[in-house]
Amino acid sequence: MTWAATAVVDFSELVEQNAKAVVNISASTKAKKGQIQQQQQIPEAFKRFFGDDFGFAPQQRERQSFGSGFIISKDGYVLTNNHVVDHADKVTVKLNDRRELEAEVIGTDERTDVALLKIKADNLPVVHIGNPDVLKVGQPVLAIGSPFGFDYSATAGIVSAKSRALPNESYVPFIQTDVAINPGNSGGPLFNANGEVIGINSQIYSRSGGYMGLAFAIPIDVAMDVVEQLKDKGKVSRGYLGVVIQDIDRDLAEAYGLAKPAGALVAKVMPDTPADKAGIKEGDVITAFNGQAIELSSELPQLIGRAKVGKKYPLSLLRDGKKVELPFEVATLPDDADENPEKASEPDLNSLGIGLRNLTDAEKAQLKLDLGVLVQRLADDGAAADAGLRPNDVIVRLNNESIKDTQEFLKVAKKLPANKAVPIVINRGGRPMILALRLESTDKAEKKGKK
């Protein structure tokens, strides 16, 4: 039997058995006098899709949004997305049997985009909860929802990727699919081939506002963790580390003496945070949390976010090429966590292809830095440009040495080894970042310039 013959999946029985547990949700919000509607600060291409097109114009008194949801208990608990019901004055749940019931919002969690509702009804049909951890890329999945108000529409596809990190979504390892998802599907269930819910449809990537083959679902185990906390205390608490981290590419792996580009590189440790108290330092490479290996930096906040607050966990890291084990006590993530220059003469480009000047006292105060030099110019074919530096970056450390002024930079730069990547710590727009700088040997640089 060919692959094409086995790839066709008949979802008809699955839809028949589960459609009754899927609901349509409408949320109405009374506009306050003088209120201005604002979109969430996420990249334009990533669209929440509860249906802005359904909403009334800003000047009207009431705004409505539509989405989907599903029943998880016979006594009326319903799961959906936070952005479907966010700030709603009234939420109505429409059941498969056409009953319309007003819902109570038990609680919401903006960071995972999960909301828990409760309707007054008994003996309701429910979905079966699956295990997204056993899901494999390429397996078939199905969504049921109300795209553009067309109730109980079923669309199918496959799992495209797992543990996908999205901008401003640090705590959710999204399931990526190619299932056709459109406005109104938001909050609806994503089923595996066994008829179990393994995710909540939450976002699409789109340049047009409609489906483009990239849809993202919140893993159901993440959502159910939120449900338990919302039921218990009406809010969600999660752990945090208190660092700025980034991925490691091959050059940074070489610069830090790593066998492969894996782990979470610590670009900055925030003061008075769990990381600071545990002794984590800038330049550390976190390789594992509680025995679970870290391949990508996005995996670390997901693991720590779901760790038990107040409990100590082992944290494995590399520091100056040596393995270090630190005990780390998880603390509760704070609600607010997620932080004209004087003219100078045009500097000469140094051997790295970079023009620098010292920071003024005003700039240091504005950036909250005690040291550093400002990048003013870059040679297109220089080592600094190749490393990813940009004008207005502030260089704070080079090859693990602090840079207080331009003279210090040149002194350290002269000692850099040829053809070997070294770390360079910068501040870009108030955010710390680590790049890998490679100084080419003289003969290679000359050949490069003659091209």
Buried (B, 14 or more C-beta within 10 A) or exposed (E): EEEEEEEEBEBEEBBEBBBBBBBBBBBBBEBEEEEEEEEEEBEEBBBBBBBBEBBEEEEEEEBBBBBBBBBBEEEBBBBBBBBBBBEBEBBBBBBBEEEEBEBEBBBBBEBBBBBBBBBEBEEBBBBBBBEBEEBEEEBBBBBBBBBBEEBBBBBBBBBBEBBBBBEEBBBBBBBBBBBBBBBBBBBBBBBBBEBBBBBBBBBBBBEEBBBBBBBBBBBBBBBBBBBEBBBEEEEBEBBBBBBBBBBBBEBBBBBBEBEEBBBBBBBBBBEEBBBBBBBBBBBBBBBBBBEEEBBBBBBBBBBBBBBEEEEEBEBBBBBEEEEBEBEBBBBEBEEEEEEEEEEEEEBEBBBBBBBBBBBBEEBBEEBEBEBBBBBBBBBEEBBBBBBBBEEEBBBBBBBBEEBBBBEBBBEBBEEBEEEBBBBBBBBBEEEBBBBBBBBBEEEEBEEEEEE
